[in-house]
Amino acid sequence: GDPWVALMLGASLGWPLAGVMVYGAYMATIPYLCFVFWRTRSIKGKRVAFVPFLAAGAVFAALFGEMVLGFLR
């Protein structure tokens, strides 16, 4: 289900903001995975849903995407 949600969110945001969305999703996932590793001392065998992080990345891209793209240009 994650690729389909990413496809729909990316299509609604447009091409340049879709990249910002994916970047924001990965940057939101890293602290969560660090927290899970810190609590359980293992990530092996754990499954993490990526859709909530894609949604957070889409919100980030919608609010701050133009500023990020302006900075990169």
LUMZA-547749 format. One record per residue: x, y, z of N, C-alpha, C in turn. Coordinates in nm, 4 decimals. Each point is the difference from the previous one (the first is absolute). Example, Ala and Ser with C-alpha at 12.3 -4.5 7.8 and 13.67 -1.06 7.14 Angstrom:
+----------+----------+----------+----------+----------+----------+----------+----------+----------+
:      npx :      npy :      npz :     capx :     capy :     capz :      cpx :      cpy :      cpz :
+----------+----------+----------+----------+----------+----------+----------+----------+----------+
:   1.3190 :  -0.5690 :   0.7800 :  -0.0890 :   0.1190 :   0.0000 :   0.0900 :   0.1200 :   0.0000 :
:  -0.0350 :   0.1050 :  -0.0720 :   0.0820 :   0.1190 :   0.0060 :  -0.0770 :   0.1090 :   0.0730 :
+----------+----------+----------+----------+----------+----------+----------+----------+----------+
//
This chain:
+----------+----------+----------+----------+----------+----------+----------+----------+----------+
:      npx :      npy :      npz :     capx :     capy :     capz :      cpx :      cpy :      cpz :
+----------+----------+----------+----------+----------+----------+----------+----------+----------+
:   0.0787 :  -0.1182 :   0.0000 :  -0.0787 :   0.1182 :   0.0000 :   0.0838 :   0.1257 :   0.0000 :
:   0.1238 :  -0.0038 :   0.0487 :   0.0809 :   0.1211 :   0.0079 :   0.0290 :   0.0624 :  -0.1370 :
:   0.0361 :  -0.0792 :  -0.1021 :   0.0259 :   0.0624 :  -0.1304 :  -0.1226 :   0.0688 :  -0.0589 :
:  -0.1182 :  -0.0580 :   0.0227 :  -0.1209 :   0.0620 :  -0.0547 :  -0.0289 :   0.1329 :   0.0677 :
:   0.0180 :   0.0069 :   0.1304 :  -0.0213 :   0.1259 :   0.0718 :   0.1040 :   0.1024 :  -0.0437 :
:   0.1241 :  -0.0426 :  -0.0149 :   0.1047 :   0.0917 :  -0.0455 :  -0.0313 :   0.0516 :  -0.1402 :
:  -0.0502 :  -0.0866 :  -0.0861 :  -0.0360 :   0.0409 :  -0.1350 :  -0.1129 :   0.1024 :   0.0015 :
:  -0.1024 :  -0.0237 :   0.0803 :  -0.1125 :   0.0936 :   0.0065 :   0.0415 :   0.1346 :   0.0600 :
:   0.0777 :  -0.0037 :   0.1071 :   0.0454 :   0.1253 :   0.0606 :   0.0936 :   0.0760 :  -0.0929 :
:   0.0894 :  -0.0717 :  -0.0654 :   0.0920 :   0.0641 :  -0.0938 :  -0.0725 :   0.0597 :  -0.1190 :
:  -0.1038 :  -0.0686 :  -0.0486 :  -0.0766 :   0.0534 :  -0.1119 :  -0.0775 :   0.1246 :   0.0415 :
:  -0.0461 :   0.0040 :   0.1226 :  -0.0743 :   0.1176 :   0.0435 :   0.0915 :   0.1194 :   0.0267 :
:   0.1241 :  -0.0252 :   0.0386 :   0.0929 :   0.1095 :   0.0269 :   0.0697 :   0.0503 :  -0.1254 :
:   0.0235 :  -0.0860 :  -0.0952 :   0.0748 :   0.0389 :  -0.1197 :   0.1440 :  -0.0462 :   0.0110 :
:   0.0712 :   0.0085 :  -0.1138 :   0.1328 :  -0.0620 :  -0.0056 :   0.1006 :   0.0568 :   0.0983 :
:   0.0304 :   0.1285 :   0.0020 :   0.1101 :   0.0377 :   0.0884 :  -0.0337 :  -0.0214 :   0.1475 :
:  -0.1252 :   0.0198 :   0.0384 :  -0.0364 :  -0.0156 :   0.1403 :  -0.0089 :  -0.1464 :   0.0412 :
:  -0.0151 :  -0.0906 :  -0.0958 :  -0.0016 :  -0.1428 :   0.0334 :   0.1359 :  -0.0433 :   0.0541 :
:   0.1067 :   0.0538 :  -0.0547 :   0.1334 :  -0.0299 :   0.0523 :   0.0196 :   0.0534 :   0.1403 :
:  -0.0520 :   0.1196 :   0.0248 :   0.0068 :   0.0574 :   0.1348 :  -0.0826 :  -0.0848 :   0.0962 :
:  -0.1133 :  -0.0524 :  -0.0483 :  -0.0849 :  -0.0848 :   0.0834 :   0.0740 :  -0.1271 :   0.0420 :
:   0.0646 :  -0.0654 :  -0.0939 :   0.0721 :  -0.1234 :   0.0314 :   0.1170 :   0.0287 :   0.0942 :
:   0.0702 :   0.1094 :  -0.0238 :   0.1096 :   0.0383 :   0.0888 :  -0.0517 :   0.0268 :   0.1409 :
:  -0.1099 :   0.0728 :   0.0115 :  -0.0590 :   0.0275 :   0.1306 :  -0.0468 :  -0.1268 :   0.0689 :
:  -0.0526 :  -0.0942 :  -0.0771 :  -0.0452 :  -0.1264 :   0.0587 :   0.1173 :  -0.0789 :   0.0563 :
:   0.1094 :  -0.0047 :  -0.0735 :   0.1164 :  -0.0721 :   0.0507 :   0.0606 :   0.0696 :   0.1210 :
:   0.0023 :   0.1327 :  -0.0011 :   0.0548 :   0.0729 :   0.1137 :  -0.0891 :  -0.0129 :   0.1239 :
:  -0.1295 :  -0.0210 :  -0.0197 :  -0.0899 :  -0.0217 :   0.1138 :   0.0120 :  -0.1427 :   0.0527 :
:   0.0372 :  -0.0923 :  -0.0849 :   0.0105 :  -0.1401 :   0.0403 :   0.1237 :  -0.0270 :   0.0850 :
:   0.1082 :   0.0704 :  -0.0272 :   0.1264 :  -0.0269 :   0.0688 :  -0.0106 :   0.0155 :   0.1517 :
:  -0.0563 :   0.1098 :   0.0538 :  -0.0095 :   0.0077 :   0.1463 :  -0.0885 :  -0.1090 :   0.0602 :
:  -0.1064 :  -0.0365 :  -0.0706 :  -0.0864 :  -0.1064 :   0.0509 :   0.0746 :  -0.1327 :   0.0073 :
:   0.0736 :  -0.0334 :  -0.1035 :   0.0749 :  -0.1258 :   0.0010 :   0.1102 :   0.0022 :   0.1056 :
:   0.0609 :   0.1153 :   0.0217 :   0.0992 :   0.0110 :   0.1078 :  -0.0651 :  -0.0237 :   0.1352 :
:  -0.1209 :   0.0548 :   0.0199 :  -0.0724 :  -0.0209 :   0.1249 :  -0.0355 :  -0.1476 :   0.0183 :
:  -0.0476 :  -0.0654 :  -0.1056 :  -0.0344 :  -0.1420 :   0.0087 :   0.1238 :  -0.0821 :   0.0316 :
:   0.1114 :   0.0310 :  -0.0639 :   0.1228 :  -0.0733 :   0.0270 :   0.0462 :   0.0226 :   0.1437 :
:  -0.0137 :   0.1234 :   0.0491 :   0.0407 :   0.0304 :   0.1367 :  -0.0854 :  -0.0749 :   0.1019 :
:  -0.1308 :  -0.0125 :  -0.0273 :  -0.0900 :  -0.0677 :   0.0934 :   0.0155 :  -0.1516 :  -0.0019 :
:   0.0191 :  -0.0570 :  -0.1180 :  -0.0010 :  -0.1462 :  -0.0100 :   0.1378 :  -0.0595 :  -0.0275 :
:   0.0963 :   0.0839 :  -0.0322 :   0.1368 :  -0.0425 :  -0.0319 :   0.0079 :  -0.0875 :  -0.1250 :
:  -0.1072 :  -0.0048 :  -0.0766 :   0.0021 :  -0.0777 :  -0.1232 :  -0.1094 :   0.0501 :  -0.0937 :
:   0.0323 :   0.0078 :  -0.1273 :  -0.0990 :   0.0354 :  -0.1001 :  -0.0297 :  -0.1213 :  -0.0875 :
:   0.0841 :  -0.1011 :   0.0090 :  -0.0146 :  -0.1183 :  -0.0835 :  -0.1359 :  -0.0655 :   0.0241 :
:  -0.0704 :  -0.0239 :  -0.1067 :  -0.1295 :  -0.0654 :   0.0080 :  -0.1160 :   0.0946 :   0.0268 :
:   0.0285 :   0.1268 :   0.0267 :  -0.1066 :   0.0968 :   0.0250 :  -0.0491 :   0.0557 :  -0.1328 :
:  -0.1313 :   0.0206 :  -0.0088 :  -0.0580 :   0.0606 :  -0.1190 :  -0.0566 :   0.1356 :   0.0383 :
:   0.0355 :   0.0998 :  -0.0782 :  -0.0430 :   0.1364 :   0.0271 :  -0.0818 :   0.0486 :  -0.1184 :
:  -0.1197 :   0.0494 :   0.0277 :  -0.0836 :   0.0555 :  -0.1064 :   0.0598 :   0.1337 :  -0.0435 :
:   0.0139 :   0.0189 :  -0.1301 :   0.0624 :   0.1199 :  -0.0539 :  -0.1031 :   0.1065 :  -0.0369 :
:  -0.1277 :  -0.0372 :  -0.0068 :  -0.1042 :   0.0938 :  -0.0429 :  -0.0104 :   0.1218 :   0.0921 :
:   0.0036 :  -0.0137 :   0.1321 :  -0.0074 :   0.1216 :   0.0823 :   0.1153 :   0.0967 :  -0.0258 :
:   0.1162 :  -0.0547 :  -0.0303 :   0.1142 :   0.0859 :  -0.0285 :  -0.0127 :   0.0637 :  -0.1384 :
:  -0.0604 :  -0.0713 :  -0.0942 :  -0.0293 :   0.0608 :  -0.1296 :  -0.0983 :   0.1145 :   0.0152 :
:  -0.1000 :  -0.0175 :   0.0854 :  -0.0964 :   0.1077 :   0.0235 :   0.0687 :   0.1204 :   0.0639 :
:   0.0888 :  -0.0255 :   0.0952 :   0.0745 :   0.1106 :   0.0617 :   0.0895 :   0.0686 :  -0.1026 :
:   0.0607 :  -0.0775 :  -0.0878 :   0.0824 :   0.0575 :  -0.1064 :  -0.0822 :   0.0816 :  -0.0975 :
:  -0.1233 :  -0.0436 :  -0.0277 :  -0.0875 :   0.0761 :  -0.0897 :  -0.0401 :   0.1326 :   0.0634 :
:  -0.0287 :  -0.0017 :   0.1287 :  -0.0326 :   0.1253 :   0.0694 :   0.1213 :   0.0924 :   0.0009 :
:   0.1167 :  -0.0564 :   0.0266 :   0.1231 :   0.0792 :  -0.0027 :   0.0232 :   0.0613 :  -0.1378 :
:  -0.0203 :  -0.0798 :  -0.1058 :   0.0207 :   0.0502 :  -0.1357 :  -0.1026 :   0.1065 :  -0.0360 :
:  -0.1233 :  -0.0175 :   0.0448 :  -0.1029 :   0.0991 :  -0.0311 :   0.0274 :   0.1326 :   0.0711 :
:   0.0513 :  -0.0069 :   0.1224 :   0.0224 :   0.1224 :   0.0767 :   0.1346 :   0.0661 :  -0.0301 :
:   0.1050 :  -0.0807 :  -0.0111 :   0.1347 :   0.0545 :  -0.0114 :   0.0720 :  -0.0390 :  -0.1278 :
:  -0.0678 :  -0.0664 :  -0.0928 :   0.0656 :  -0.0512 :  -0.1197 :   0.0593 :   0.1072 :  -0.0885 :
:  -0.0712 :   0.1102 :  -0.0173 :   0.0514 :   0.1073 :  -0.0851 :   0.1251 :   0.0631 :   0.0608 :
:   0.0046 :   0.0121 :   0.1319 :   0.1203 :   0.0541 :   0.0646 :   0.1178 :  -0.0947 :  -0.0175 :
:  -0.0250 :  -0.1318 :   0.0119 :   0.1074 :  -0.0979 :  -0.0178 :   0.0502 :   0.0033 :  -0.1438 :
:  -0.0902 :   0.0051 :  -0.0953 :   0.0405 :   0.0047 :  -0.1406 :   0.0729 :   0.1306 :  -0.0325 :
:  -0.0460 :   0.1106 :   0.0577 :   0.0701 :   0.1264 :  -0.0190 :   0.1406 :  -0.0032 :   0.0571 :
:   0.0168 :  -0.0667 :   0.1138 :   0.1326 :  -0.0141 :   0.0592 :   0.0900 :  -0.0852 :  -0.0890 :
:  -0.0546 :  -0.1057 :  -0.0578 :   0.0809 :  -0.0892 :  -0.0842 :   0.0351 :   0.0629 :  -0.1349 :
:  -0.0815 :   0.0925 :  -0.0443 :   0.0295 :   0.0655 :  -0.1284 :   0.1037 :   0.1047 :   0.0228 :
+----------+----------+----------+----------+----------+----------+----------+----------+----------+
//
